[in-house]
């Protein structure tokens, strides 16, 4: 049981790191969308490829309001929710198994 607890705690930390990194990618993609960035730039292409699949799903449900695309904010809120709910839950389960 000790190893399973440590494993769950390590998974929780890894998920938290990945969610934090992805949140910065979403922020970068939103900032890039405000300027006229070169679509052939490798960084711009990476940001688009990394965020567009989730942002497009959110855009299907959430209409553009007054010309503002709120999908990055919704995605960031979802990431914060996962960091506030999923990560601590896994940490608590891992600590209880130690």
HELIX and SHEET records of a PDB file:
HELIX    1   1 UNK A    2  UNK A   34  1                                  33    
HELIX    2   2 UNK A   42  UNK A   61  1                                  20    
HELIX    3   3 UNK A   71  UNK A   96  1                                  26    
END                                                                             
